[in-house]
């Protein structure tokens, strides 16, 4: 399997993790600082991994 494809898969996995962290619980609809921070860190990691995967494929 190509390294670029692995990085794209990792980016998708991290993007799903960011979405999972960002979603609010129905019982507690407010987001705390650590939840927002973790979602942003995972989103940035997903973007970097996806960009690296695309660049490896090109």
BELZIUR-V434573 format. One record per residue. N is the residue number from 1. PHI is phi as a letter, one per 30 degrees, with the letter a starting at -180 (NA if undefined). Layout:
N PHI
N PHI
This chain:
1 NA
2 d
3 d
4 d
5 d
6 d
7 d
8 d
9 d
10 d
11 d
12 d
13 d
14 d
15 d
16 d
17 d
18 d
19 d
20 d
21 d
22 d
23 e
24 c
25 d
26 d
27 d
28 b
29 d
30 c
31 c
32 c
33 d
34 d
35 d
36 d
37 d
38 d
39 d
40 d
41 d
42 d
43 d
44 d
45 d
46 d
47 d
48 d
49 d
50 d
51 d
52 d
53 d
54 d
55 d
56 d
57 d
58 d
